[in-house]
Structure formats: C-alpha cells, structure tokens
Amino acid sequence: MAFMRLAKLPIDQDLKDRIARSSLKTVKDVLSLPPLQVMTLLNMSADECKLFMDKLFNVCIPKHVTAFDLSEEERKGSYWLGTDTLDSMLHGGLHAGSLTEFAGPSGVGKTQWCLYIAILTVIAKRDSSNNITTMYIDTETAFRPERLESLEVIAVEKDVGLLIVDSIASLARKEITSSSSLSNIARTNQLASWAAKLKCLAQQLNICVVVTNQVTTQVAKKELHVTEEIHSLDEEDGELHTGSRERTFSRHVTPALGNTWTHCVNTRFILQFKDSKTRQLIIAKSPIAPFATFNYTIGERGINIEEHEGFYSYSGSDPGLHKIKVQQGIIL
C-alpha cells in the first residue's frame, strides 16, 4: 500500500491540487520525508500535516485481525471432507483459491470422491447462509478444451465456489494424440496454459478447484550387467558358457501428465488400492499438511474413511515419482 498513488486517496480537491503541483506521487514519497519538508511542499500547517500523515500511516498499516477472525475466514473458504482427522490435518479440508488434484488408477474412486465433495458442499450450503454454486465438468463426454476460456464468465454469473474437472488427463488425451517430440512440447505448453487458467480462476475468484488425473507407467532403464551364473564345461560341445549381459527395466505406476503439471498443483491426493476392498488416500503434496495415508472403502452410502487407520510423516516423498499400487488382476 506504500506505493498507492496519492491522487487515488479520498482527500479534498484543494489538497489534491497542491499534491499535483509537487513532486510527491505516492504514499511512500510523503512518509519518507520529515514533517517539516511535507509542510513546506504542500503549504500545510503543523496540524494539517499531522492529520494528513496519520491518514497515510493508516493506509499502510494492515487491518487488525484476531486469531478468531483468521479461523472464521479459513472456515468460510474451506470445503470439509467429512472426517475430523483428515480435515484437521488439512486445516479445514479443501481450500478456496487453490488447485487440488485426485490422481489414481481406474476404478479406485476418483469420480466417487468428486461426487462426495460436491454433495458435502451442497449440504453445507443448505445448512448455512453461504450461497455458493458447485460446477461439475465431465470431460469424458463431449466437453471441448476451448470451453475452459469461458469458465470465468460462468463462474461469476453463477457465484461458483467449487469447480470440479473430471478429468484433466482426458482433455490432454483428446487434444494431443501423437507421440512425436513436437506434440510433447505442444502438450506441455497446453498443460501449462490450462493450469494457469484454473489457478487464475481459483485465486482471483476465490474458488476451490478440484481436478482428477489418471496414471501412467514409467519405465526406468538400468545399467548393463553380467549375470552371476557361470556354467561348467559342456561335455558335448566343449564350450564354456558364462553369464550373459542383460539390461533390466524397472516399471512403476505414477500420476500422469508429468512434472510440469505436478508443479502446478497446490495439493495432490493419490488414490490407490490396498486390497480387494480397502483403498488408500495419500496426501502426497500439500503446502500445509504432512505426507499421510488414510484407508477408505466405497459402499452403498458412498465413501467411508477409517478415522483411526492412518499414517503420517513430515519426511514426505516426491509427489511426481510416487509409486501407486493398482488392483491386481485375477488369474482365471
């Protein structure tokens, strides 16, 4: 606020004219001078100068806010996930002004989580005076990426508080299908553009933006090595068979769209299978919460999070390289 222009302040026209004739342009220009020099430049009395500078100090000083006020503001901009432990760890659940991602394999419950969050938001709106709208975008159908450009107008008109995009990976798959190096560059640029648009919506309109992401298999090459097996002399052909040189590969499943997208996301939840019935929600990336896991099941009444079956650690992990457990196939 120190760089606010003096001409924009609510002061009388006579003082504005005197300021216009001086070299003073911003609040900082005035406050950096001794009162006597301000009195000389603006032709003020001592009392007028004191009142004027007090007004400028009030412009620069932040508004007094109590801890209770901060807690209330956090609560108003939060979207609870329905469990005390998880919501407390996230300081109130999902937050307005941020981009949250749910990444996981097919069938793990990404869409179920989106519907669950949307329902909780609608219930919270019904039980309070916070009149907000939830916008749900299903990109698996006929949604076109160009419509992301018009979201801002719709969000303002409908007073949107929660925006869900299910899924962002589907948009990337529809937009760019080739695997050439040129398309990879275009894909990276497109992802960065979408991320910037969604984060801009979240921050400028104070919206909680939630997206889902699919998974991909990463293959890491290892060095060539010689196997340790050494065979004895073969009696038939008289040759000595030693170990063969092999190149091994390491395969694991990680969230799709690469590091560019990973860095754009504020909070990343990874969903994975624990066993045939139980799944896990992992807080893999968060500016406020530790690395943590929570078990959950999906039943007739939706998502059920097991309050006391969790783990957390402040050591964390790399959210872009996290290995995701997928559901094992059944041998027939």
Secondary structure, DSSP 8 states (H G I E B T S, - for coil): -TT-BGGGSS--HHHHHHHHTSS--BHHHHHTS-HHHHHHHHT--HHHHHHHHHHHHHHHS-----HHHHHHHHHHTEE--S-HHHHHHTTSSEETTSEEEEE--TTSSHHHHHHHHHHHHHHHHHTSS---EEEEEETTSS--GGGGGGHHHHHHHHTEEEEEEE-HHHHHHHH----SHHHHHHHHHHHHHHHHHHHHHHHHTT-EEEEEE-EEEEEEEEEEEE-S----B-TTT--B----EEEEEEEEEEETTHHHHHHH-SEEEEEEESSSS-EEEEEEE-SSS-EEEEEEEEETTEEEEEEEEEEEESS---TTT-----------
